[in-house]
Amino acid sequence: MTDNRVLIFDTTLRDGEQSPGATMTHAEKLEIAELLDEMGVDIIEAGFPIASEGDFAAVSEISKRAKQSTICGLSRANFKDIDRCWEAVKHAKSPRIHTFIGTSPLHRAIPNLDMDQMAERIHECVTHARNLCDNVQWSSMDATRTEWDFLKRTVDIAIKAGATTINIPDTVGYTEPNESADLIRRLIAEVDGADEVVFSTHCHNDLGLATANSLAAVNGGARQIECTINGLGERAGNTALEEVVMAMKVRADVMPYATGIDTTKIMNISRRVAAVSGFSVQFNKAIVGKNAFAHESGIHQDGMLKNRETFEVMKPEDVGLAGTSLPLGKHSGRAALRDKLEKLGYELGDNQLKDIFVRFKELADRKKEVFDDDLIALMRVSEGAEDQLKLVEMSVTCGTGGPAKASMTMTIDDAEKRIETTGDGPVDAAFNAVKGLFDHSARLQLYQVHAVTEGTDAQATVSVRLEEDGRIATGQSADTDTVVASTRAYIAALNRLIVRRERTQVGFDDKSVSYKDA
């Protein structure tokens, strides 16, 4: 690795998935991992194997399938976690064990260890991990709030015990760029053996500084950035992969660093992660937001027509977007649909195109013109073949003097059932019908409706978040009928909850152990 090469460590499937409601199914994890591998991510942190049988199975399968990325699993500072992690990643062409412990005064109090006890624990665990795997990463959780002398001591111990990567996390998004750079620079200068390991930075975005802090750390000597697609992650999220990668690409004059990322694949994976996680990308999000390359102001439009560089510092094509637009309608064929989707950043196989084409035709029959955002909404809707609950038919009537009435037919485990219910409005009546057909205790946490395009025939994208016994699931759907979209989103969230139930193991589920449970 050359001195200016920066490794990209993606933790979308681990830290990103810890966002409440962002849990992914086994198949979705495999799909995202494949996209990350194809994009050129150096290290994929595939999960937390000790957390659940589902996490272990996903990390293990990703390890077997990865073609070029190093596959990493997370483990706390104990032999049981480390052994379980190794069992999951050992089949990878390039496996890595990532073990961590909180070193700040606040985090040392969690396992109730004094400094000497913690130092011994670090030595034992890193040594044990290195005896299993040649590639070991050690993280000092909450490093940016750890006393300097103790941080230096623990880093020194980890290196001598065999760690090959030293990660310095800003776990709570507390530091600022100057501090971030100085901390890495000082560790490299003062710790014995620092020139034999890779220093990594892992920044959270609580103060909106994650990208700035990560790039500052690279300027300070770090050569690995830990990040997620769309900045997904706990609380305010993590450093966004697309932001640091494109910042180094566009501003190579002041940040002369290189990555192995194929940036033209950014939009495709961004949209796929948004779809499977249920976390929509904000319109003005850097690089991947809907408005990142949009210009409405007359002055901006005039400037863009004369010279695109007037208001754009990068080309949309560089991140997998096309700047042109072709109108689509009910007379359009599959070739036109595939071309449009490719220009929007989606790469579809023949079977995927067949499925989306049927839904596109259904939408085109109800709309005069299908816009880019309509297609994006269609791509977001996940209708998995393994769904236990499926909507067959529904009708809702509303009156001015009484409750709304819903008539609904669903298939539950391939058995068709029908019910008629009432409710305080059409959506409430529809949700009551679903609950009448499939009794559950899930509580509605979030219900959001967004108009995808303008006009009375606009599609509505509906997001629903449900909570049941600590498990959270999100569903999305899009339709020109808001009640239909709402019902399908509600059913999609229920289907995800069913998956969560099935994945629950003895004392564990996908959310029972997290990075902060050190």
C-alpha positions in Angstrom: 0.0 0.0 0.0 1.4 3.4 -1.0 1.7 6.1 1.6 -1.3 8.1 0.1 -3.6 5.1 -0.2 -6.6 5.3 2.2 -8.4 2.1 3.1 -12.2 2.3 3.2 -13.7 0.3 6.0 -17.5 0.1 5.6 -19.6 -0.7 8.7 -23.1 -0.3 7.2 -23.9 -3.9 8.0 -22.8 -3.5 11.7 -22.8 0.0 13.0 -25.3 1.2 10.4 -27.7 -1.6 11.2 -27.7 -0.6 14.8 -29.9 2.4 14.0 -33.3 1.8 15.5 -35.5 0.3 12.8 -32.7 -0.3 10.3 -32.3 -4.0 10.9 -31.9 -5.9 7.6 -32.9 -9.4 6.6 -30.3 -12.1 5.9 -30.9 -11.8 2.1 -30.6 -8.0 2.3 -27.3 -8.2 4.1 -25.9 -10.5 1.5 -27.1 -8.2 -1.3 -25.5 -5.1 0.3 -22.3 -6.9 1.0 -22.1 -8.0 -2.6 -22.6 -4.4 -3.7 -19.9 -3.2 -1.3 -17.5 -5.8 -2.6 -18.1 -4.9 -6.2 -17.7 -1.2 -5.5 -14.2 -1.8 -4.2 -14.6 -1.4 -0.4 -11.4 -2.6 1.2 -12.9 -4.0 4.5 -16.5 -4.9 5.1 -17.5 -5.1 8.8 -20.3 -7.7 8.2 -21.7 -7.8 11.7 -21.4 -8.7 15.3 -21.3 -12.5 15.3 -22.0 -13.0 19.0 -25.1 -10.8 18.9 -27.4 -13.4 17.5 -27.5 -16.5 15.4 -28.8 -14.4 12.5 -25.8 -12.1 12.7 -23.4 -15.1 12.9 -25.1 -16.7 9.8 -24.9 -13.4 7.8 -21.2 -12.8 8.6 -20.3 -16.4 7.9 -22.1 -16.4 4.5 -20.7 -13.0 3.5 -17.2 -14.3 4.3 -17.7 -17.3 2.0 -19.1 -15.1 -0.9 -16.7 -12.1 -0.8 -14.5 -11.9 -3.9 -12.1 -9.1 -3.0 -13.0 -7.3 0.2 -11.5 -8.2 3.6 -14.4 -9.5 5.8 -14.4 -8.3 9.4 -16.4 -9.2 12.4 -16.8 -7.3 15.7 -16.1 -8.7 19.1 -16.0 -7.4 22.6 -12.9 -7.8 24.8 -13.5 -11.4 25.9 -12.4 -14.8 24.5 -16.0 -16.0 23.9 -16.8 -13.1 21.6 -13.4 -13.4 19.8 -13.8 -17.1 19.2 -17.3 -16.7 17.9 -16.1 -13.9 15.6 -13.3 -16.1 14.2 -15.8 -18.9 13.5 -17.8 -16.5 11.4 -15.0 -14.9 9.4 -12.5 -17.7 9.0 -13.9 -18.8 5.7 -13.1 -15.5 4.0 -10.2 -15.1 1.6 -9.1 -12.2 3.8 -10.6 -12.4 7.3 -10.2 -9.8 10.1 -11.1 -9.9 13.8 -12.1 -6.5 15.3 -12.0 -6.4 19.1 -12.7 -3.3 21.2 -13.1 -2.0 24.7 -14.1 1.4 26.1 -11.0 3.2 27.5 -12.4 6.6 28.7 -13.3 7.1 32.4 -17.0 6.8 31.6 -16.6 3.6 29.6 -14.1 2.0 32.1 -16.9 2.2 34.7 -19.1 -0.1 32.6 -17.0 -3.3 33.1 -15.7 -1.9 36.4 -12.1 -2.3 35.5 -9.3 0.0 36.7 -6.5 1.0 34.3 -4.2 -1.9 35.1 -7.0 -4.5 34.8 -8.1 -3.0 31.5 -4.5 -2.9 30.2 -4.2 -6.6 31.0 -7.5 -7.4 29.4 -6.4 -5.6 26.2 -3.1 -7.6 26.1 -4.9 -10.9 26.7 -7.6 -10.4 24.1 -5.5 -9.0 21.3 -3.0 -11.8 21.8 -5.8 -14.4 21.7 -7.2 -12.8 18.5 -3.8 -12.7 16.8 -3.3 -16.4 17.6 -6.4 -17.1 15.6 -6.0 -14.5 12.8 -3.1 -12.6 11.2 -5.3 -9.5 10.6 -6.5 -8.0 14.0 -8.0 -4.6 14.5 -8.2 -3.1 18.0 -10.4 -0.2 18.9 -10.2 2.1 21.9 -13.8 3.0 22.2 -14.4 6.6 23.2 -10.7 7.3 22.5 -11.3 11.1 22.0 -12.4 11.4 25.7 -9.7 9.1 27.0 -6.7 10.5 29.1 -3.7 10.9 26.8 -1.3 8.8 28.9 -3.7 5.9 29.2 -4.7 6.0 25.5 -1.0 6.0 24.6 -0.4 3.1 27.0 -3.3 1.0 25.6 -2.3 1.6 22.0 1.2 0.5 22.8 -0.1 -2.7 24.5 -2.3 -3.5 21.5 0.5 -3.1 19.0 2.9 -5.2 21.0 0.2 -7.9 21.4 -0.1 -8.2 17.6 -2.8 -5.7 16.4 -2.2 -4.8 12.8 -4.8 -1.9 12.7 -5.3 0.6 15.5 -8.7 2.3 15.4 -9.2 5.6 17.3 -13.0 6.1 17.5 -14.8 9.4 18.2 -17.6 7.3 19.6 -19.9 10.1 20.6 -19.0 12.7 18.0 -17.3 14.9 20.5 -14.0 15.9 18.9 -13.3 18.6 16.2 -11.0 18.5 13.2 -7.9 20.0 14.7 -8.1 17.6 17.7 -8.7 14.7 15.4 -5.6 15.3 13.3 -3.4 16.1 16.3 -4.4 12.9 18.2 -3.5 10.7 15.3 -0.3 12.6 14.5 0.8 12.4 18.2 0.1 8.7 18.5 2.1 8.0 15.4 5.0 10.1 16.7 5.1 8.8 20.2 4.0 5.2 20.3 6.6 2.5 19.7 5.9 0.4 16.6 3.3 2.9 15.2 5.0 2.8 11.8 4.2 -0.9 11.5 0.4 -0.6 11.9 -2.4 1.2 10.1 -4.1 3.9 12.1 -7.9 4.2 11.5 -10.5 6.8 12.3 -14.1 6.1 13.2 -16.2 9.2 13.6 -19.8 9.8 14.6 -21.8 12.8 13.5 -23.4 14.0 16.7 -22.1 17.6 16.1 -22.2 17.3 12.3 -18.4 16.9 12.1 -17.9 13.3 11.2 -16.7 13.8 7.6 -14.4 16.8 8.6 -13.0 14.8 11.5 -12.3 11.8 9.4 -10.5 13.8 6.7 -8.5 15.6 9.3 -7.4 12.3 10.8 -6.2 11.3 7.4 -4.2 14.5 7.2 -2.8 13.5 10.6 -1.6 10.1 9.3 -4.6 7.8 9.5 -4.9 5.5 6.5 -8.2 3.9 7.1 -11.6 5.6 7.4 -14.5 3.7 8.9 -17.8 4.8 7.4 -21.3 3.8 6.2 -23.4 4.3 3.1 -25.6 7.4 3.5 -24.0 8.0 6.9 -26.3 5.4 8.4 -25.7 4.7 12.1 -26.7 5.1 15.7 -27.9 8.5 16.9 -26.8 11.1 14.2 -25.0 8.4 12.2 -21.5 7.7 11.1 -19.1 9.3 8.6 -20.7 8.9 5.1 -18.6 6.8 2.7 -19.8 8.8 -0.3 -18.7 12.1 1.3 -15.1 11.2 2.3 -14.5 9.4 -1.0 -15.8 12.2 -3.2 -14.1 14.8 -1.1 -10.7 13.2 -1.6 -11.4 12.7 -5.3 -12.6 16.2 -6.0 -10.1 18.0 -3.8 -7.1 15.9 -4.6 -5.1 19.1 -4.8 -5.3 19.6 -1.0 -6.0 16.0 0.0 -3.7 13.9 -2.3 -5.1 10.5 -1.2 -6.5 7.6 -3.2 -9.1 5.0 -2.6 -10.1 1.8 -4.5 -13.8 2.9 -4.7 -15.6 2.8 -8.0 -17.5 6.0 -7.5 -19.9 5.4 -10.3 -21.6 2.7 -8.2 -22.3 5.1 -5.3 -25.9 6.1 -6.3 -27.0 2.5 -6.8 -25.9 1.3 -3.4 -27.1 4.4 -1.7 -30.6 3.9 -3.0 -30.5 0.2 -2.1 -29.4 0.8 1.4 -32.1 3.5 1.8 -34.7 0.9 0.6 -33.7 -2.0 2.8 -33.1 0.1 5.9 -36.2 2.2 5.5 -34.1 5.3 6.1 -34.8 7.7 3.3 -32.0 10.0 2.2 -32.7 13.7 3.0 -33.1 15.7 -0.2 -30.2 18.0 0.4 -27.8 15.3 1.5 -24.3 15.7 0.0 -23.5 13.6 -3.0 -26.6 11.2 -2.9 -29.5 13.5 -2.0 -32.3 14.1 -4.5 -31.3 17.8 -4.8 -27.5 17.3 -4.8 -27.4 17.9 -8.6 -30.7 19.8 -9.0 -30.9 23.5 -10.0 -34.1 25.4 -9.8 -33.0 29.0 -9.5 -33.1 30.9 -12.8 -29.6 32.2 -12.2 -28.3 28.7 -11.5 -30.1 27.2 -14.5 -28.7 29.9 -16.8 -25.2 29.3 -15.4 -25.5 25.5 -15.8 -26.6 25.9 -19.4 -23.6 28.0 -20.2 -21.1 25.9 -18.2 -21.9 23.1 -15.9 -18.9 23.8 -13.7 -20.4 27.2 -12.8 -22.5 25.5 -10.0 -21.2 21.9 -9.9 -17.9 20.8 -8.4 -18.2 17.2 -9.7 -20.0 15.5 -12.4 -23.2 13.5 -11.7 -21.8 10.7 -13.9 -18.9 10.3 -11.4 -21.3 9.0 -8.7 -23.5 7.0 -11.1 -26.1 9.6 -12.1 -27.0 11.0 -15.5 -28.0 14.6 -16.1 -30.5 14.0 -18.9 -34.2 13.1 -18.6 -36.4 11.1 -20.9 -40.2 11.1 -20.2 -41.7 7.7 -19.7 -45.3 6.6 -20.1 -47.6 3.7 -20.6 -46.3 3.2 -24.2 -42.7 2.8 -23.1 -41.0 -0.6 -23.4 -38.6 -2.5 -21.3 -35.5 -1.2 -23.1 -36.5 2.4 -22.3 -37.2 1.5 -18.7 -33.9 -0.2 -18.3 -32.1 2.7 -19.9 -33.8 5.2 -17.6 -33.1 3.1 -14.5 -29.4 2.7 -15.4 -29.2 6.5 -15.8 -30.7 6.9 -12.4 -28.0 4.6 -10.9 -29.8 1.2 -10.8 -28.3 -2.0 -12.1 -31.0 -4.6 -12.7 -30.9 -8.2 -13.7 -33.4 -9.6 -16.2 -35.7 -11.0 -13.4 -35.6 -7.7 -11.5 -36.4 -5.8 -14.6 -39.4 -8.1 -15.3 -40.8 -7.5 -11.9 -40.3 -3.7 -11.9 -41.7 -3.5 -15.5 -45.0 -5.0 -14.4 -45.3 -2.4 -11.5 -44.2 0.4 -13.9 -47.0 -0.5 -16.4 -49.5 -0.5 -13.6 -48.4 2.9 -12.5 -48.2 4.3 -16.1 -51.8 3.3 -16.7 -52.8 5.6 -13.9 -50.5 8.5 -14.7 -49.9 10.6 -17.9 -46.2 10.7 -17.3 -43.9 8.7 -15.0 -41.1 10.9 -13.5 -37.7 10.0 -12.2 -38.9 10.2 -8.6 -41.8 7.8 -9.4 -39.3 5.2 -10.6 -37.1 5.7 -7.5 -40.2 5.2 -5.3 -41.0 2.0 -7.2 -37.5 0.7 -6.7 -37.8 1.4 -2.9 -40.8 -0.8 -2.5 -39.8 -4.2 -1.3 -42.2 -7.0 -2.0 -40.3 -10.1 -0.9 -41.5 -13.5 -2.0 -41.2 -14.8 1.6 -43.8 -12.4 3.0 -46.2 -14.1 5.2 -48.8 -11.4 4.8 -50.0 -10.1 1.4 -52.7 -7.7 0.5 -55.1 -9.1 -2.1 -57.9 -6.6 -2.4 -59.3 -3.7 -0.4 -61.9 -0.9 -0.6 -62.5 2.0 1.8 -65.5 4.2 2.0 -65.8 7.5 3.9 -68.8 9.5 5.0 -69.2 12.9 6.5 -71.3 11.8 9.4 -69.8 8.4 10.4 -66.7 6.3 10.6 -64.8 5.1 7.6 -65.4 1.5 6.5 -62.8 -0.9 5.1 -63.3 -4.2 3.3 -60.1 -6.2 2.9 -58.8 -9.5 1.7 -55.4 -10.8 2.6 -53.4 -14.0 2.3 -51.8 -15.2 5.5 -49.5 -18.1 5.0 -51.1 -18.6 1.6 -54.6 -18.8 3.2 -57.0 -16.1 2.0 -59.0 -14.2 4.7 -61.5 -11.4 4.5 -62.8 -8.8 7.0 -64.8 -5.6 7.2 -64.0 -3.0 9.8 -64.4 0.7 10.7 -62.1 3.4 11.8 -61.6 7.0 12.5 -60.7 7.8 8.9 -59.7 5.7 5.9 -56.1 4.8 7.0 -57.3 3.9 10.5 -60.0 1.7 9.1 -57.5 0.0 6.8 -55.0 -0.6 9.7 -57.8 -2.0 11.8 -58.7 -4.4 9.1 -55.1 -5.6 8.9 -55.0 -6.1 12.7 -58.4 -7.9 12.5 -57.0 -10.3 10.0 -53.6 -10.7 11.7 -53.7 -10.0 15.5 -50.6 -8.5 16.9 -49.3 -6.2 19.7 -47.1 -4.0 17.6 -47.3 -0.3 18.3 -47.2 2.3 15.6 -44.2 4.6 16.2 -44.0 6.5 12.9 -46.4 7.2 10.0 -45.1 9.5 7.3 -46.5 10.4 3.9 -44.6 12.1 1.1 -45.8 13.1 -2.3 -43.2 11.9 -4.8 -44.2 14.2 -7.6 -46.6 17.0 -8.2 -50.2 16.8 -9.4 -53.4 15.1 -8.3 -52.1 11.8 -9.8 -48.9 12.0 -7.8 -47.5 8.9 -6.1 -47.4 8.9 -2.3 -44.5 7.2 -0.5 -45.5 6.1 2.9 -43.2 5.0 5.7 -44.4 3.1 8.7 -42.4 2.1 11.8 -43.7 -0.5 14.2 -42.4 -1.6 17.6 -43.1 -4.9 19.4 -41.3 -6.1 22.5 -38.2 -4.0 21.8 -38.0 -5.1 18.1 -38.4 -2.3 15.5 -39.3 -2.7 11.9 -39.9 -0.3 9.1 -42.0 -0.7 6.0 -42.3 1.5 2.9 -44.7 1.5 -0.1 -45.6 3.9 -2.9 -48.9 4.2 -4.8 -51.1 6.9 -6.3 -53.7 5.9 -3.7 -52.4 7.0 -0.3 -54.6 4.5 1.6 -53.3 1.6 -0.5 -49.7 2.8 0.0 -50.3 3.2 3.7 -51.7 -0.3 4.0 -48.9 -1.9 2.0 -46.3 -0.1 4.1 -48.0 -1.3 7.3 -48.1 -4.9 6.1 -44.4 -4.6 5.0 -43.5 -3.5 8.5 -45.5 -6.4 10.0 -43.7 -8.9 7.7 -40.3 -7.5 8.9 -41.5 -7.9 12.5 -42.3 -11.6 11.8 -38.8 -12.0 10.5 -37.4 -10.4 13.6 -39.5 -12.9 15.8 -38.1 -15.8 13.9 -34.5 -14.6 14.3 -34.8 -14.2 18.0 -32.6 -16.6 19.8 -32.2 -17.5 23.5 -31.7 -14.2 25.2 -30.6 -12.5 22.0 -32.0 -10.8 19.0 -30.5 -8.4 16.4 -30.7 -5.5 18.9 -29.7 -7.3 22.1 -26.0 -6.6 21.9 -24.5 -3.5 20.4 -21.2 -1.8 20.0 -21.8 0.3 23.1 -22.4 -2.7 25.3 -18.7 -3.1 26.3 
